[in-house]
Amino acid sequence: MLIMALVPPIAALIGWITLGEVLSGIEFLGMGVTMSGILLVMLSRRKSGNEVSLKKGKLGPVVLGSVLALGGAIGQATGLVLSKKGMQDMDPFAATQIRIMAGVIGFLIVITLFKRWQKVFGALRDLKAMKFMTLGSFTGPFLGVSFSLMAVQHTDTGVAATLMALTPVMIIPPAILLKKEKIHPVEIVGAIVTVGGVALFFF
């Protein structure tokens, strides 16, 4: 999650190189403040899995995970910029359908190459899990991606990516209300800093 927080600056850099997008000073400040707040929240919620691996001398999984996360961050940022460049004035929902179709083709290739079809069919038989997965697919890959493409149509890629990185902060209220989780003071401070950073985008 910490490495994936690099998506906004990477997206801003790629947007500058490929689309000529230039963020203003206040937008750069807003990005920095917002990302600082998000990092505070994520650091406070960090699990101890990596620390355990390091104590046991198992550096390999940590390095591999970090490299894969960096690849994911670069992929997310690049995909956002390419989508903006490709769709131009296209309807964001139609553009999302194209992205989903491309994703389906990619998954079909990967599942076939790694011989995972048995696991896929096994997952489909879990009706309870499929209900939640279907709901999550509607709110995430459908609505979430469509709104993200709509966002990059109307603002700079770096600004849109920063706002879309707010997930670790936005899950705090549901965590309190639904999961009855105890929130640390650092998370509250991080959330306040994040909101302040977002507010700078609108000055």
C-alpha positions as CSV (number, residue, x, y, z in Angstrom):
1,M,0.0,0.0,0.0
2,L,2.9,2.4,0.8
3,I,4.5,1.7,-2.5
4,M,1.2,2.0,-4.4
5,A,0.9,5.5,-2.9
6,L,3.5,6.5,-5.6
7,V,0.8,6.3,-8.2
8,P,-0.1,10.0,-8.1
9,P,3.4,11.4,-8.6
10,I,4.2,8.7,-11.3
11,A,0.9,9.6,-13.1
12,A,1.8,13.3,-12.9
13,L,5.3,12.6,-14.3
14,I,3.9,10.5,-17.2
15,G,1.2,13.0,-17.8
16,W,3.8,15.8,-18.1
17,I,5.9,13.8,-20.5
18,T,3.2,12.4,-22.8
19,L,0.3,14.9,-22.5
20,G,2.2,18.1,-21.6
21,E,0.2,18.5,-18.3
22,V,1.8,20.9,-15.9
23,L,0.7,21.1,-12.3
24,S,0.6,24.5,-10.6
25,G,2.6,25.2,-7.4
26,I,-0.6,24.9,-5.2
27,E,-1.5,21.6,-6.9
28,F,2.0,20.2,-6.1
29,L,1.6,21.4,-2.6
30,G,-1.9,19.8,-2.4
31,M,-0.5,16.5,-3.7
32,G,2.4,16.5,-1.2
33,V,0.1,17.3,1.8
34,T,-2.5,14.8,0.7
35,M,0.1,12.0,0.2
36,S,1.6,12.8,3.6
37,G,-1.7,12.3,5.3
38,I,-2.4,9.0,3.4
39,L,1.1,7.7,4.4
40,L,0.4,8.5,8.0
41,V,-2.8,6.5,7.9
42,M,-1.2,3.6,6.1
43,L,1.8,3.5,8.5
44,S,-0.4,3.4,11.5
45,R,-2.5,0.5,10.0
46,R,0.6,-1.4,8.8
47,K,0.7,-5.1,9.5
48,S,3.8,-6.7,11.0
49,G,4.2,-9.4,8.4
50,N,7.2,-7.8,6.7
51,E,8.8,-7.1,10.1
52,V,8.5,-10.8,11.0
53,S,10.0,-11.8,7.7
54,L,12.9,-9.5,8.2
55,K,13.5,-10.7,11.7
56,K,13.7,-14.3,10.4
57,G,16.1,-13.2,7.7
58,K,13.6,-13.8,4.9
59,L,14.3,-10.8,2.8
60,G,13.2,-12.5,-0.5
61,P,9.5,-12.2,-0.1
62,V,9.8,-8.5,1.1
63,V,11.9,-7.6,-2.0
64,L,9.7,-9.5,-4.4
65,G,6.6,-7.9,-2.9
66,S,8.1,-4.5,-3.1
67,V,9.1,-5.0,-6.7
68,L,5.7,-6.2,-7.7
69,A,4.0,-3.3,-5.9
70,L,6.2,-0.9,-7.7
71,G,5.3,-2.6,-11.0
72,G,1.6,-2.3,-10.0
73,A,2.1,1.4,-9.2
74,I,3.7,2.1,-12.6
75,G,1.0,0.0,-14.3
76,Q,-1.8,1.9,-12.6
77,A,-0.3,5.3,-13.4
78,T,0.5,4.4,-17.0
79,G,-2.9,2.9,-17.6
80,L,-4.6,6.1,-16.3
81,V,-2.6,8.3,-18.6
82,L,-3.0,6.0,-21.6
83,S,-6.8,5.8,-20.9
84,K,-7.0,9.6,-20.9
85,K,-5.0,9.9,-24.1
86,G,-7.0,7.2,-25.8
87,M,-10.6,8.0,-24.8
88,Q,-10.4,11.8,-25.4
89,D,-14.1,12.8,-25.6
90,M,-15.4,9.2,-25.5
91,D,-18.0,8.3,-22.9
92,P,-16.2,7.1,-19.7
93,F,-18.6,4.2,-19.3
94,A,-17.9,3.0,-22.8
95,A,-14.2,3.4,-22.3
96,T,-14.5,1.3,-19.1
97,Q,-16.2,-1.4,-21.1
98,I,-13.3,-1.5,-23.5
99,R,-10.8,-1.7,-20.5
100,I,-12.8,-4.5,-19.0
101,M,-12.8,-6.5,-22.3
102,A,-9.1,-6.0,-22.6
103,G,-8.7,-7.1,-19.0
104,V,-10.8,-10.3,-19.6
105,I,-8.6,-11.2,-22.5
106,G,-5.5,-10.7,-20.4
107,F,-6.9,-12.8,-17.6
108,L,-7.9,-15.6,-19.9
109,I,-4.4,-15.8,-21.2
110,V,-2.8,-15.7,-17.7
111,I,-5.3,-18.3,-16.3
112,T,-4.6,-20.6,-19.2
113,L,-0.8,-20.3,-19.1
114,F,-0.7,-20.9,-15.3
115,K,-3.4,-23.6,-15.4
116,R,-5.7,-22.0,-12.9
117,W,-9.1,-22.9,-14.4
118,Q,-9.8,-25.3,-11.6
119,K,-9.5,-22.6,-9.0
120,V,-11.7,-20.3,-11.0
121,F,-14.5,-22.8,-11.2
122,G,-14.1,-23.6,-7.5
123,A,-14.5,-19.9,-6.7
124,L,-17.6,-19.7,-8.8
125,R,-19.3,-22.4,-6.7
126,D,-18.9,-20.3,-3.6
127,L,-22.2,-18.5,-3.8
128,K,-21.8,-16.4,-0.7
129,A,-18.4,-15.1,-1.9
130,M,-19.8,-14.5,-5.4
131,K,-22.5,-12.3,-4.0
132,F,-20.0,-10.0,-2.4
133,M,-17.6,-10.2,-5.4
134,T,-20.5,-9.2,-7.7
135,L,-21.3,-6.2,-5.5
136,G,-17.7,-5.3,-5.3
137,S,-17.3,-5.6,-9.0
138,F,-20.2,-3.2,-9.6
139,T,-18.9,-0.5,-7.2
140,G,-15.2,-1.0,-8.1
141,P,-14.3,-2.0,-11.6
142,F,-17.6,-0.5,-13.0
143,L,-18.5,2.6,-11.1
144,G,-15.0,3.3,-9.6
145,V,-13.1,3.0,-12.9
146,S,-15.8,4.9,-14.9
147,F,-15.7,7.8,-12.4
148,S,-11.9,7.7,-12.5
149,L,-11.9,8.0,-16.3
150,M,-14.5,10.8,-16.0
151,A,-12.1,12.6,-13.5
152,V,-9.1,12.5,-15.8
153,Q,-11.2,14.0,-18.6
154,H,-11.8,17.1,-16.5
155,T,-8.6,17.6,-14.6
156,D,-4.9,16.8,-14.6
157,T,-4.0,13.2,-14.3
158,G,-1.8,13.8,-11.2
159,V,-4.6,15.6,-9.4
160,A,-7.2,12.9,-10.2
161,A,-4.8,10.1,-9.2
162,T,-4.2,11.9,-5.8
163,L,-7.9,12.1,-5.1
164,M,-8.3,8.4,-6.1
165,A,-5.6,7.4,-3.6
166,L,-7.8,8.4,-0.7
167,T,-9.0,4.9,-0.1
168,P,-7.0,4.2,3.1
169,V,-8.5,7.3,4.6
170,M,-12.0,6.8,3.4
171,I,-12.2,3.3,4.9
172,I,-11.8,4.7,8.4
173,P,-15.5,5.7,9.0
174,P,-16.8,2.3,7.8
175,A,-14.2,0.6,9.9
176,I,-15.5,2.4,13.0
177,L,-19.2,2.0,12.2
178,L,-19.3,-1.5,10.7
179,K,-16.3,-3.3,12.1
180,K,-16.1,-1.5,15.5
181,E,-12.4,-1.0,15.0
182,K,-10.4,1.1,17.3
183,I,-8.8,4.1,15.5
184,H,-5.4,5.3,16.6
185,P,-4.8,9.1,17.0
186,V,-2.3,9.0,14.2
187,E,-5.0,7.9,11.8
188,I,-7.2,10.8,12.8
189,V,-4.3,13.2,12.3
190,G,-3.5,11.6,9.0
191,A,-7.2,12.0,7.9
192,I,-7.2,15.7,8.9
193,V,-3.9,16.3,7.0
194,T,-5.3,14.5,3.9
195,V,-8.5,16.6,3.9
196,G,-6.4,19.7,4.2
197,G,-4.3,18.6,1.2
198,V,-7.4,17.9,-0.9
199,A,-8.8,21.3,0.0
200,L,-5.7,22.9,-1.5
201,F,-6.7,21.6,-5.0
202,F,-9.8,23.9,-4.9
203,F,-8.1,27.2,-4.2
